[in-house]
Amino acid sequence: TEIIEPKLLEDIKQSLENERDFNKTINILKPLDDEVLREALIWLAIDSQNMSYYFLILQLIQENETWTHHLTASRLLSVSLVSFEGAENIALNHLRRAIELDNDNVELKLELVSFFESPEKLVSEEEVKFIIKDYYRFASKDLQERIDNIVKRRNWESNNLL
């Protein structure tokens, strides 16, 4: 993860929350690298619980729909704004759209596992088993550990999945 300049965060926050100028804020965001954009919006939304940060990514999606923008929207809703009713379900829909736009991206498919772990179980057991079986070997060590724990907690036959 790249380090985000505090001045950048302050500029975005000032533009959005004080000036209430979506166009100016969008112009600050457009030149940012995808990861910097994602991290900035996530941290600002966590700090403020302001749904306007989600609106900003929707504006960027409308102008240029990319899998990275949908991933940002998904994480914004599932991490920063998860306390809002329906946020997690909308986040899952953004993740599924990101997968449609970049179907070969294994990390996106593995990210679906986190929606199985949510209280609402938005992803079915069958889908998670399929993901684990097909993509476990491509997962990061951290994600493999999470998957291992899911398999153990569910008493699934790990030799059939992993």
C-alpha positions as CSV (number, residue, x, y, z in Angstrom):
1,T,0.0,0.0,0.0
2,E,1.3,3.4,-0.9
3,I,1.5,6.1,1.6
4,I,-1.1,8.8,1.0
5,E,0.0,12.4,1.6
6,P,-1.9,14.0,4.4
7,K,-2.3,17.1,2.3
8,L,-4.0,15.1,-0.4
9,L,-6.5,13.7,2.1
10,E,-7.1,17.2,3.5
11,D,-7.6,18.7,0.0
12,I,-10.2,16.0,-0.8
13,K,-11.9,16.4,2.5
14,Q,-12.0,20.2,2.3
15,S,-13.3,20.2,-1.3
16,L,-16.0,17.7,-0.5
17,E,-17.1,18.4,3.0
18,N,-16.5,22.2,3.3
19,E,-17.0,23.5,-0.2
20,R,-19.5,20.7,-1.2
21,D,-18.0,20.9,-4.7
22,F,-18.3,17.5,-6.3
23,N,-16.8,18.6,-9.6
24,K,-13.7,20.1,-7.9
25,T,-13.3,16.9,-5.8
26,I,-13.6,14.7,-8.9
27,N,-10.9,16.7,-10.6
28,I,-8.6,16.1,-7.6
29,L,-9.4,12.4,-7.8
30,K,-9.0,11.8,-11.5
31,P,-5.2,11.9,-11.8
32,L,-4.7,9.6,-8.8
33,D,-3.4,6.1,-9.1
34,D,-6.1,3.5,-8.5
35,E,-4.7,2.2,-5.2
36,V,-4.1,5.8,-3.8
37,L,-7.7,6.7,-4.9
38,R,-9.1,3.6,-3.1
39,E,-7.1,4.1,0.1
40,A,-7.9,7.8,0.2
41,L,-11.7,7.3,-0.2
42,I,-11.8,4.4,2.3
43,W,-9.9,6.3,5.0
44,L,-11.9,9.5,4.5
45,A,-15.2,7.6,4.5
46,I,-14.2,5.7,7.7
47,D,-13.4,8.9,9.4
48,S,-16.5,10.8,8.4
49,Q,-19.1,8.1,7.6
50,N,-20.1,10.4,4.7
51,M,-21.9,8.7,1.9
52,S,-20.7,11.5,-0.5
53,Y,-17.4,9.5,-0.9
54,Y,-19.4,6.7,-2.4
55,F,-21.1,9.2,-4.7
56,L,-17.7,10.3,-5.9
57,I,-16.7,6.8,-7.0
58,L,-20.1,6.4,-8.7
59,Q,-19.3,9.6,-10.7
60,L,-15.9,8.1,-11.7
61,I,-17.6,4.9,-12.7
62,Q,-20.1,6.8,-14.8
63,E,-17.3,8.7,-16.6
64,N,-15.0,5.6,-17.0
65,E,-16.3,2.2,-15.9
66,T,-13.3,0.1,-14.8
67,W,-12.9,-3.0,-12.6
68,T,-10.7,-0.9,-10.3
69,H,-13.4,1.7,-9.8
70,H,-16.0,-1.0,-9.0
71,L,-13.5,-2.6,-6.6
72,T,-13.1,0.7,-4.9
73,A,-16.9,1.1,-4.6
74,S,-17.2,-2.4,-3.2
75,R,-14.5,-1.8,-0.5
76,L,-15.8,1.6,0.3
77,L,-19.2,0.1,1.1
78,S,-18.0,-3.1,2.7
79,V,-15.3,-1.5,4.9
80,S,-16.0,2.2,5.4
81,L,-19.7,2.5,5.1
82,V,-20.9,-1.0,6.1
83,S,-23.1,0.3,8.9
84,F,-25.5,1.8,6.3
85,E,-28.5,-0.5,5.5
86,G,-27.9,-2.4,2.3
87,A,-24.3,-1.3,1.9
88,E,-22.9,-4.8,1.9
89,N,-25.3,-6.1,-0.7
90,I,-24.5,-3.1,-3.0
91,A,-20.8,-3.8,-2.3
92,L,-21.2,-7.4,-3.5
93,N,-22.9,-6.2,-6.7
94,H,-19.9,-3.8,-7.4
95,L,-17.5,-6.7,-6.8
96,R,-19.5,-8.9,-9.2
97,R,-19.4,-6.2,-11.8
98,A,-15.6,-5.8,-11.3
99,I,-15.3,-9.6,-12.0
100,E,-17.4,-9.2,-15.2
101,L,-15.0,-6.5,-16.4
102,D,-11.9,-8.5,-15.5
103,N,-12.9,-12.1,-15.4
104,D,-9.3,-13.4,-15.3
105,N,-8.6,-11.5,-12.0
106,V,-8.2,-14.3,-9.4
107,E,-7.9,-11.8,-6.5
108,L,-11.4,-10.4,-7.3
109,K,-12.9,-13.9,-7.3
110,L,-11.2,-14.7,-4.0
111,E,-12.6,-11.5,-2.5
112,L,-16.0,-13.0,-2.8
113,V,-15.1,-15.2,0.2
114,S,-15.3,-12.3,2.5
115,F,-19.0,-11.9,1.6
116,F,-19.6,-15.5,2.7
117,E,-18.1,-14.6,6.1
118,S,-20.5,-11.7,6.6
119,P,-23.5,-12.2,8.9
120,E,-25.9,-12.1,5.9
121,K,-24.0,-14.8,4.0
122,L,-24.4,-13.0,0.7
123,V,-22.3,-15.6,-1.1
124,S,-23.5,-19.2,-1.0
125,E,-21.6,-22.1,0.4
126,E,-21.5,-23.7,-3.0
127,E,-20.0,-20.7,-4.6
128,V,-17.3,-20.4,-1.9
129,K,-16.4,-24.1,-2.2
130,F,-16.1,-23.6,-6.0
131,I,-13.9,-20.5,-5.5
132,I,-11.7,-22.3,-2.9
133,K,-11.3,-25.4,-5.1
134,D,-10.4,-23.4,-8.2
135,Y,-8.4,-20.5,-6.8
136,Y,-7.0,-21.3,-3.4
137,R,-3.5,-22.0,-4.8
138,F,-3.4,-18.5,-6.2
139,A,-4.4,-16.8,-3.0
140,S,-2.0,-14.7,-0.8
141,K,-0.7,-16.4,2.3
142,D,-3.1,-14.2,4.4
143,L,-6.1,-15.2,2.4
144,Q,-5.1,-18.9,2.4
145,E,-5.0,-18.7,6.2
146,R,-8.5,-17.2,6.2
147,I,-9.7,-19.9,3.9
148,D,-8.1,-22.6,6.0
149,N,-10.0,-21.2,9.0
150,I,-13.3,-21.2,7.1
151,V,-12.8,-24.8,6.0
152,K,-12.0,-25.8,9.6
153,R,-14.9,-23.9,11.1
154,R,-17.4,-25.4,8.6
155,N,-16.0,-28.9,9.0
156,W,-15.6,-29.1,5.2
157,E,-13.5,-31.9,3.8
158,S,-10.3,-29.9,3.1
159,N,-8.9,-32.7,0.9
160,N,-11.8,-32.2,-1.5
161,L,-11.4,-28.5,-1.6
162,L,-7.7,-27.6,-1.3
